[in-house]
Amino acid sequence: MRIISGKARGKKLISPKDQQVRPTSDRVKEAIFSSIHDKIFNSTFLDLFCGSGQIGIEALSRGAKFCTFVDSSKESIDLTKKNLDSLKGIVGYQTIHKQVKDALEGFASDSFDIIFLDPPYNSIEIDKILDIIATKGILKNKGIIIIEKGVSTPLSVPDVLIVQKTKKYADTNIVILEVAP
């Protein structure tokens, strides 16, 4: 696992020791950031189910001004902190060790420009989490939500959000949502 671009480009990150965390492949990560490159600079980024923190760290490396990392696993939060601590010049972040739904309840409206959501594949959490995001209005008006999910995982999108783009990579689907006009 490494940072692909930005001020920490090429820096290796600590990988999870077991299969509990499924890191996003470099190919998928590059595709995600290529799709949203014009939205990253100076953005507020939320990395839900952060695992090792690699997606939020990539966003910070590419110029996001702040990233919030959330995971219910103490091991994942500790791994994210180790990866952040190993980087020089990466600032503007916080880690939250809570259930994702509980953490979302604590955010104010218009908190984030970009929300990255990568729950365990085949999780039924996605729909509930999207409902909380929509209800609480924590996504800024021109913000986007990026979902990494298994191809067989169903997705129900609240009416206030629309699908901007969907792309399949082997057993992974990337779905980008935005606030409906």
Buried (B, 14 or more C-beta within 10 A) or exposed (E): BEBBBBBBEEBEBBEBEEEEBBBBEEEBBBBBBEBBEEBBEEBBBBBBBBBBBBBBBBBBBBBBBBBBBBBBBEBBBEBBBEBBEBBEEBEEBEBBBBEBBEBBEEBEEEBBBBBBBBBBBEBEBBBBBBBBBBEBBBBBEEBBBBBBBBEEBEBEBBEBBEEBEEEEBEEBBBBBBBBEE
